[in-house]
Amino acid sequence: MLVQLLPDQVAKYWEQVKFAVQSSFPPTTVAEDVNLNKVLESLLSGSLVAWVSVDKESRKIVAIVTTTIMEDACSSTRNLLIYSLFGVSNIGKENWTDGYETLMKYAKSKGCRHLVGFTRVELIKKLAKFYGGDVENTLISIDVNNFGK
């Protein structure tokens, strides 16, 4: 089951959440530039939401996910971005399905149009496709600091 952490729970489990976020930053960030205090501030304010996936049988955490709502400035389209996804241990099919359903319901309740994320992990691409996702788009990222070198 996927459970949203409340701000006081984020503070209590900050070291585990921090490790999960650091281990799976999106490609739109540069890990060494990320201010983890800003990440914590975002989690405590609710602009970034932490979730834990708990295996029903073992009652152990199998994944930690963070999400944020992105709003396109030009069209006002809202999307729920999976900011980070970190597997603590083997994530079973039931956990994937439950997590997908929970995030989709949450996204819909927040007026979001899509659930979006970035990945290089083939399993994640296959799961997204299995759940009806479009995996044909490509994120193009060119480091502007390399311009002119």
N, CA, C and O of each residue as an XYZ file, in Angstrom:
596
protein
N       0.835     -1.177      0.000
C       0.000      0.000      0.000
C       0.881      1.242      0.000
O       1.953      1.261      0.605
N       0.412      2.277     -0.688
C       1.159      3.532     -0.759
C       0.518      4.515      0.216
O      -0.681      4.785      0.144
N       1.332      5.045      1.126
C       0.834      5.911      2.181
C       1.565      7.247      2.124
O       2.792      7.292      2.038
N       0.799      8.332      2.173
C       1.390      9.667      2.182
C       1.906      9.975      3.584
O       1.210      9.759      4.576
N       3.133     10.482      3.652
C       3.693     10.876      4.945
C       3.235     12.292      5.288
O       3.227     13.180      4.436
N       2.862     12.481      6.523
C       2.522     13.811      7.016
C       3.827     14.546      7.342
O       4.862     13.908      7.532
N       3.786     15.881      7.408
C       5.026     16.629      7.672
C       5.783     16.167      8.914
O       7.012     16.098      8.882
N       5.086     15.848     10.010
C       5.803     15.400     11.207
C       6.454     14.031     10.980
O       7.488     13.732     11.577
N       5.855     13.201     10.123
C       6.460     11.915      9.787
C       7.690     12.111      8.898
O       8.679     11.390      9.025
N       7.617     13.094      7.999
C       8.776     13.412      7.155
C       9.942     13.811      8.042
O      11.065     13.351      7.841
N       9.680     14.666      9.022
C      10.740     15.101      9.933
C      11.310     13.915     10.704
O      12.523     13.809     10.886
N      10.436     13.031     11.151
C      10.865     11.861     11.926
C      11.730     10.910     11.099
O      12.708     10.355     11.599
N      11.364     10.729      9.833
C      12.066      9.792      8.957
C      12.938     10.499      7.917
O      13.220      9.941      6.857
N      13.361     11.723      8.222
C      14.082     12.539      7.258
C      15.323     11.842      6.698
O      15.581     11.941      5.498
N      16.080     11.160      7.508
C      17.314     10.532      7.014
C      17.010      9.506      5.923
O      17.719      9.452      4.918
N      15.975      8.700      6.101
C      15.601      7.709      5.084
C      15.046      8.390      3.835
O      15.377      8.009      2.712
N      14.204      9.396      4.038
C      13.627     10.123      2.895
C      14.736     10.841      2.138
O      14.767     10.816      0.908
N      15.648     11.484      2.870
C      16.768     12.203      2.244
C      17.607     11.249      1.396
O      17.959     11.570      0.261
N      17.926     10.085      1.943
C      18.707      9.102      1.202
C      17.982      8.682     -0.077
O      18.602      8.565     -1.134
N      16.675      8.458      0.019
C      15.885      8.049     -1.148
C      15.880      9.137     -2.213
O      16.047      8.847     -3.397
N      15.691     10.381     -1.803
C      15.674     11.497     -2.762
C      17.054     11.658     -3.397
O      17.162     11.813     -4.614
N      18.107     11.623     -2.584
C      19.467     11.771     -3.105
C      19.819     10.653     -4.089
O      20.590     10.865     -5.026
N      19.261      9.486     -3.877
C      19.572      8.328     -4.721
C      18.811      8.328     -6.033
O      19.100      7.519     -6.915
N      17.838      9.227     -6.178
C      17.016      9.178     -7.390
C      16.570     10.556     -7.867
O      15.432     10.739     -8.301
N      17.484     11.523     -7.779
C      17.161     12.862     -8.278
C      16.720     12.802     -9.730
O      17.235     11.989    -10.498
N      15.773     13.652    -10.121
C      15.399     13.703    -11.539
C      16.531     14.306    -12.366
O      17.378     15.019    -11.828
N      16.553     14.025    -13.673
C      17.637     14.531    -14.516
C      17.605     16.040    -14.715
O      18.513     16.606    -15.324
N      16.569     16.690    -14.208
C      16.487     18.145    -14.319
C      17.214     18.838    -13.172
O      17.205     20.065    -13.076
N      17.840     18.051    -12.307
C      18.610     18.618    -11.200
C      20.063     18.183    -11.323
O      20.382     17.219    -12.019
N      20.921     18.898    -10.649
C      22.323     18.512    -10.536
C      22.525     18.211     -9.059
O      22.488     19.109     -8.217
N      22.741     16.925     -8.755
C      22.747     16.465     -7.369
C      23.620     17.307     -6.452
O      23.215     17.627     -5.335
N      24.815     17.669     -6.911
C      25.698     18.423     -6.016
C      25.220     19.856     -5.789
O      25.667     20.517     -4.852
N      24.315     20.339     -6.640
C      23.775     21.688     -6.471
C      22.505     21.716     -5.626
O      22.061     22.786     -5.210
N      21.920     20.551     -5.371
C      20.650     20.506     -4.659
C      20.870     20.831     -3.184
O      21.716     20.242     -2.511
N      20.091     21.773     -2.719
C      20.113     22.146     -1.313
C      19.102     21.252     -0.596
O      17.895     21.453     -0.727
N      19.584     20.277      0.154
C      18.688     19.335      0.811
C      17.813     20.000      1.867
O      16.744     19.487      2.196
N      18.251     21.125      2.395
C      17.380     21.862      3.308
C      16.158     22.393      2.560
O      15.062     22.458      3.117
N      16.352     22.769      1.300
C      15.225     23.231      0.469
C      14.272     22.070      0.183
O      13.054     22.246      0.172
N      14.839     20.879     -0.049
C      14.006     19.690     -0.252
C      13.176     19.433      1.006
O      11.972     19.194      0.920
N      13.815     19.483      2.158
C      13.101     19.275      3.423
C      12.032     20.348      3.614
O      10.905     20.043      4.003
N      12.383     21.595      3.344
C      11.411     22.690      3.458
C      10.208     22.439      2.550
O       9.067     22.671      2.951
N      10.461     21.966      1.330
C       9.377     21.671      0.386
C       8.498     20.532      0.895
O       7.278     20.564      0.734
N       9.119     19.529      1.506
C       8.351     18.412      2.076
C       7.509     18.874      3.262
O       6.354     18.472      3.403
N       8.086     19.711      4.108
C       7.358     20.167      5.288
C       6.230     21.127      4.935
O       5.222     21.188      5.640
N       6.394     21.880      3.845
C       5.348     22.824      3.420
C       4.266     22.147      2.585
O       3.183     22.700      2.394
N       4.562     20.951      2.092
C       3.575     20.232      1.282
C       3.713     20.459     -0.204
O       2.943     19.885     -0.974
N       4.666     21.277     -0.646
C       4.829     21.459     -2.094
C       5.507     20.245     -2.728
O       5.382     20.018     -3.931
N       6.215     19.477     -1.927
C       6.750     18.176     -2.320
C       6.155     17.192     -1.325
O       6.186     17.429     -0.117
N       5.613     16.089     -1.828
C       4.935     15.127     -0.962
C       5.709     13.815     -0.948
O       6.097     13.305     -1.999
N       5.932     13.274      0.244
C       6.615     11.985      0.389
C       5.584     10.884      0.608
O       4.593     11.060      1.317
N       5.848      9.751     -0.018
C       4.999      8.571      0.095
C       5.889      7.373      0.408
O       7.047      7.330     -0.007
N       5.353      6.410      1.133
C       6.055      5.154      1.333
C       5.156      4.018      0.855
O       3.949      4.001      1.097
N       5.783      3.081      0.175
C       5.082      1.876     -0.260
C       5.419      0.786      0.746
O       6.584      0.443      0.953
N       4.380      0.253      1.362
C       4.555     -0.752      2.406
C       4.011     -2.083      1.901
O       2.880     -2.164      1.421
N       4.830     -3.119      2.015
C       4.385     -4.462      1.644
C       3.371     -4.944      2.674
O       3.639     -4.921      3.875
N       2.198     -5.383      2.196
C       1.118     -5.778      3.111
C       1.484     -6.977      3.969
O       1.092     -7.050      5.133
N       2.228     -7.913      3.408
C       2.567     -9.129      4.160
C       3.667     -8.874      5.195
O       3.501     -9.185      6.374
N       4.784     -8.310      4.748
C       5.920     -8.129      5.655
C       5.798     -6.858      6.491
O       6.475     -6.720      7.509
N       4.937     -5.924      6.068
C       4.756     -4.620      6.721
C       6.030     -3.777      6.679
O       6.217     -2.878      7.499
N       6.904     -4.077      5.714
C       8.152     -3.323      5.568
C       8.027     -2.337      4.415
O       7.286     -2.566      3.459
N       8.761     -1.241      4.523
C       8.790     -0.249      3.442
C       9.590     -0.822      2.290
O      10.723     -1.268      2.472
N       8.993     -0.812      1.087
C       9.687     -1.326     -0.093
C      10.095     -0.201     -1.047
O      10.948     -0.405     -1.910
N       9.494      0.988     -0.900
C       9.854      2.108     -1.774
C       9.489      3.427     -1.115
O       8.584      3.503     -0.284
N      10.221      4.468     -1.510
C       9.920      5.831     -1.075
C       9.803      6.677     -2.343
O      10.684      6.660     -3.202
N       8.711      7.405     -2.440
C       8.394      8.204     -3.627
C       8.153      9.638     -3.179
O       7.594      9.868     -2.106
N       8.571     10.603     -3.991
C       8.179     11.987     -3.754
C       7.502     12.512     -5.013
O       7.876     12.165     -6.133
N       6.499     13.354     -4.801
C       5.758     13.930     -5.924
C       5.568     15.425     -5.706
O       5.598     15.923     -4.580
N       5.373     16.115     -6.808
C       5.056     17.536     -6.758
C       4.152     17.873     -7.940
O       4.204     17.218     -8.981
N       3.342     18.876     -7.771
C       2.476     19.303     -8.864
C       3.214     20.339     -9.688
O       3.703     21.341     -9.167
N       3.286     20.076    -10.994
C       3.884     21.021    -11.947
C       2.742     21.687    -12.696
O       1.798     21.020    -13.119
N       2.826     22.979    -12.857
C       1.820     23.672    -13.654
C       2.521     24.394    -14.790
O       3.398     25.228    -14.566
N       2.122     24.064    -16.013
C       2.676     24.712    -17.191
C       2.220     26.168    -17.203
O       1.021     26.447    -17.194
N       3.165     27.081    -17.222
C       2.850     28.506    -17.131
C       2.049     29.024    -18.322
O       1.280     29.974    -18.179
N       2.218     28.416    -19.491
C       1.545     28.910    -20.686
C       0.115     28.390    -20.830
O      -0.772     29.112    -21.285
N      -0.102     27.136    -20.440
C      -1.432     26.543    -20.645
C      -2.196     26.305    -19.344
O      -3.377     25.959    -19.378
N      -1.547     26.484    -18.213
C      -2.116     26.194    -16.891
C      -2.449     24.721    -16.698
O      -3.235     24.372    -15.817
N      -1.856     23.856    -17.514
C      -2.056     22.418    -17.362
C      -1.285     21.946    -16.136
O      -0.101     22.240    -15.976
N      -1.979     21.207    -15.277
C      -1.357     20.663    -14.066
C      -1.038     19.189    -14.268
O      -1.859     18.433    -14.787
N       0.155     18.788    -13.856
C       0.573     17.391    -13.905
C       1.216     17.027    -12.576
O       1.854     17.861    -11.932
N       1.042     15.776    -12.174
C       1.715     15.292    -10.983
C       3.027     14.666    -11.413
O       3.039     13.673    -12.140
N       4.135     15.249    -10.962
C       5.468     14.773    -11.295
C       5.966     13.844    -10.204
O       5.953     14.197     -9.025
N       6.404     12.660    -10.597
C       7.129     11.800     -9.669
C       8.543     12.366     -9.640
O       9.331     12.150    -10.560
N       8.849     13.088     -8.580
C      10.145     13.763     -8.454
C      11.248     12.752     -8.206
O      12.329     12.844     -8.788
N      10.970     11.786     -7.339
C      11.941     10.725     -7.075
C      11.208      9.430     -6.738
O      10.110      9.436     -6.182
N      11.853      8.324     -7.095
C      11.319      6.990     -6.798
C      12.505      6.115     -6.449
O      13.414      5.927     -7.257
N      12.486      5.578     -5.234
C      13.606      4.783     -4.758
C      13.103      3.478     -4.182
O      12.294      3.473     -3.254
N      13.584      2.361     -4.733
C      13.227      1.053     -4.222
C      14.133      0.675     -3.069
O      15.351      0.598     -3.224
N      13.534      0.441     -1.914
C      14.283      0.029     -0.731
C      14.588     -1.466     -0.819
O      15.676     -1.915     -0.457
N      13.610     -2.221     -1.305
C      13.770     -3.663     -1.515
C      12.896     -4.065     -2.700
O      12.342     -3.200     -3.378
N      12.768     -5.344     -2.954
C      11.990     -5.828     -4.088
C      10.545     -5.316     -4.006
O       9.850     -5.534     -3.013
N      10.116     -4.639     -5.057
C       8.764     -4.082     -5.104
C       7.900     -5.045     -5.905
O       8.086     -5.199     -7.112
N       6.961     -5.687     -5.235
C       6.099     -6.662     -5.888
C       5.047     -6.009     -6.769
O       4.787     -4.810     -6.666
N       4.441     -6.825     -7.646
C       3.425     -6.324     -8.578
C       2.263     -5.657     -7.847
O       1.739     -4.642     -8.306
N       1.864     -6.221     -6.721
C       0.759     -5.646     -5.953
C       1.098     -4.237     -5.486
O       0.245     -3.349     -5.517
N       2.345     -4.027     -5.051
C       2.764     -2.694     -4.614
C       2.800     -1.710     -5.776
O       2.401     -0.555     -5.627
N       3.282     -2.170     -6.948
C       3.296     -1.295     -8.123
C       1.876     -0.873     -8.475
O       1.612      0.307     -8.704
N       0.966     -1.835     -8.518
C      -0.420     -1.544     -8.898
C      -1.076     -0.627     -7.890
O      -1.742      0.337     -8.271
N      -0.901     -0.909     -6.613
C      -1.481     -0.071     -5.572
C      -0.915      1.346     -5.636
O      -1.655      2.323     -5.520
N       0.399      1.450     -5.819
C       1.026      2.765     -5.916
C       0.523      3.552     -7.103
O       0.241      4.746     -6.997
N       0.409      2.874     -8.239
C      -0.105      3.520     -9.452
C      -1.524      4.043     -9.213
O      -1.826      5.199     -9.511
N      -2.375      3.194     -8.681
C      -3.769      3.589     -8.449
C      -3.873      4.742     -7.452
O      -4.663      5.666     -7.643
N      -3.075      4.684     -6.392
C      -3.096      5.742     -5.385
C      -2.647      7.070     -5.972
O      -3.283      8.098     -5.743
N      -1.550      7.055     -6.731
C      -1.056      8.307     -7.316
C      -2.011      8.852     -8.367
O      -2.173     10.067     -8.482
N      -2.641      7.977     -9.129
C      -3.608      8.441    -10.132
C      -4.815      9.106     -9.461
O      -5.276     10.154     -9.914
N      -5.318      8.509     -8.400
C      -6.445      9.104     -7.669
C      -6.045     10.433     -7.044
O      -6.809     11.398     -7.081
N      -4.850     10.479     -6.472
C      -4.355     11.708     -5.872
C      -4.219     12.801     -6.937
O      -4.653     13.934     -6.730
N      -3.614     12.451     -8.078
C      -3.436     13.412     -9.174
C      -4.777     13.961     -9.632
O      -4.935     15.166     -9.827
N      -5.727     13.075     -9.799
C      -7.055     13.503    -10.245
C      -7.695     14.435     -9.221
O      -8.318     15.430     -9.593
N      -7.546     14.121     -7.932
C      -8.135     14.962     -6.881
C      -7.502     16.350     -6.837
O      -8.110     17.292     -6.329
N      -6.283     16.484     -7.368
C      -5.572     17.761     -7.377
C      -5.723     18.501     -8.716
O      -5.075     19.523     -8.944
N      -6.571     17.982     -9.581
C      -6.809     18.649    -10.865
C      -5.702     18.455    -11.877
O      -5.538     19.270    -12.785
N      -4.940     17.380    -11.730
C      -3.832     17.111    -12.650
C      -4.325     16.361    -13.881
O      -5.284     15.592    -13.819
N      -3.657     16.598    -14.984
C      -3.994     15.968    -16.259
C      -3.241     14.653    -16.463
O      -3.792     13.692    -16.999
N      -1.976     14.618    -16.032
C      -1.128     13.438    -16.231
C      -0.299     13.151    -14.989
O      -0.062     14.024    -14.154
N       0.128     11.908    -14.896
C       1.163     11.492    -13.962
C       2.420     11.388    -14.817
O       2.441     10.635    -15.791
N       3.463     12.126    -14.470
C       4.666     12.160    -15.300
C       5.910     11.884    -14.471
O       5.905     12.039    -13.250
N       6.966     11.476    -15.146
C       8.232     11.229    -14.470
C       9.333     11.039    -15.486
O       9.079     10.952    -16.688
N      10.551     10.976    -15.002
C      11.727     10.737    -15.834
C      12.358      9.433    -15.385
O      12.412      9.155    -14.187
N      12.835      8.630    -16.323
C      13.531      7.409    -15.938
C      14.449      6.921    -17.041
O      14.241      7.193    -18.224
N      15.472      6.190    -16.619
C      16.333      5.439    -17.528
C      16.149      3.948    -17.281
O      16.735      3.121    -17.980
N      15.350      3.611    -16.303
C      15.172      2.227    -15.867
C      14.140      1.524    -16.756
O      12.977      1.921    -16.813
N      14.590      0.482    -17.439
C      13.711     -0.233    -18.374
C      12.464     -0.796    -17.699
O      11.379     -0.757    -18.280
N      12.602     -1.315    -16.485
C      11.439     -1.854    -15.777
C      10.379     -0.781    -15.572
O       9.188     -1.049    -15.731
N      10.794      0.415    -15.225
C       9.844      1.512    -15.020
C       9.152      1.849    -16.336
O       7.946      2.094    -16.356
N       9.904      1.863    -17.431
C       9.312      2.124    -18.748
C       8.278      1.051    -19.091
O       7.192      1.363    -19.578
N       8.622     -0.212    -18.835
C       7.694     -1.311    -19.124
C       6.437     -1.199    -18.268
O       5.328     -1.419    -18.757
N       6.607     -0.858    -17.001
C       5.439     -0.704    -16.124
C       4.567      0.461    -16.571
O       3.341      0.354    -16.585
N       5.198      1.569    -16.936
C       4.427      2.724    -17.413
C       3.622      2.350    -18.651
O       2.453      2.715    -18.772
N       4.236      1.637    -19.548
C       3.538      1.202    -20.765
C       2.401      0.238    -20.412
O       1.312      0.329    -20.979
N       2.649     -0.677    -19.482
C       1.629     -1.626    -19.032
C       0.401     -0.892    -18.489
O      -0.731     -1.316    -18.723
N       0.624      0.208    -17.765
C      -0.470      0.985    -17.189
C      -1.046      2.017    -18.169
O      -1.825      2.884    -17.774
N      -0.662      1.918    -19.431
C      -1.237      2.804    -20.449
C      -0.465      4.082    -20.666
O      -0.974      5.002    -21.307
N       0.742      4.168    -20.154
C       1.537      5.385    -20.297
C       2.211      5.495    -21.651
O       2.461      4.495    -22.325
N       2.498      6.715    -22.031
C       3.240      7.029    -23.251
C       4.717      7.082    -22.879
O       5.138      7.950    -22.115
N       5.500      6.157    -23.416
C       6.931      6.121    -23.110
C       7.769      6.491    -24.330
O       8.963      6.197    -24.377
N       7.151      7.129    -25.305
C       7.840      7.474    -26.549
C       8.548      8.818    -26.494
O       9.435      9.073    -27.309
N       8.183      9.682    -25.560
C       8.826     10.985    -25.467
C      10.239     10.842    -24.927
O      10.535      9.919    -24.168
N      11.102     11.760    -25.322
C      12.484     11.742    -24.880
C      12.811     13.081    -24.239
O      12.538     14.134    -24.815
N      13.388     13.042    -23.066
C      13.875     14.258    -22.432
C      15.222     14.582    -23.052
O      16.129     13.750    -23.045
N      15.355     15.769    -23.580
C      16.619     16.221    -24.149
C      17.241     17.182    -23.142
O      16.606     18.151    -22.724
N      18.466     16.912    -22.761
C      19.138     17.720    -21.757
C      20.539     18.053    -22.249
O      21.365     17.161    -22.440
N      20.801     19.330    -22.451
C      22.109     19.787    -22.898
C      22.644     20.750    -21.842
O      22.018     21.767    -21.546
N      23.782     20.430    -21.290
C      24.388     21.241    -20.237
C      24.892     22.557    -20.825
O      25.809     22.555    -21.646
N      24.305     23.675    -20.415
C      24.691     24.978    -20.950
C      26.097     25.370    -20.512
O      26.718     26.228    -21.139
N      26.603     24.763    -19.458
C      27.962     25.083    -18.999
C      29.024     24.544    -19.941
O      30.183     24.956    -19.873
N      28.641     23.631    -20.819
C      29.592     23.090    -21.797
C      29.605     23.895    -23.094
O      30.420     23.632    -23.978
N      28.710     24.873    -23.214
C      28.640     25.699    -24.420
C      29.914     26.529    -24.576
O      30.355     27.204    -23.647
N      30.479     26.461    -25.747
C      31.666     27.260    -26.046
C      32.985     26.649    -25.603
O      34.036     27.275    -25.736
N      32.937     25.444    -25.083
C      34.188     24.797    -24.639
C      34.825     24.042    -25.755
O      35.881     23.437    -25.567
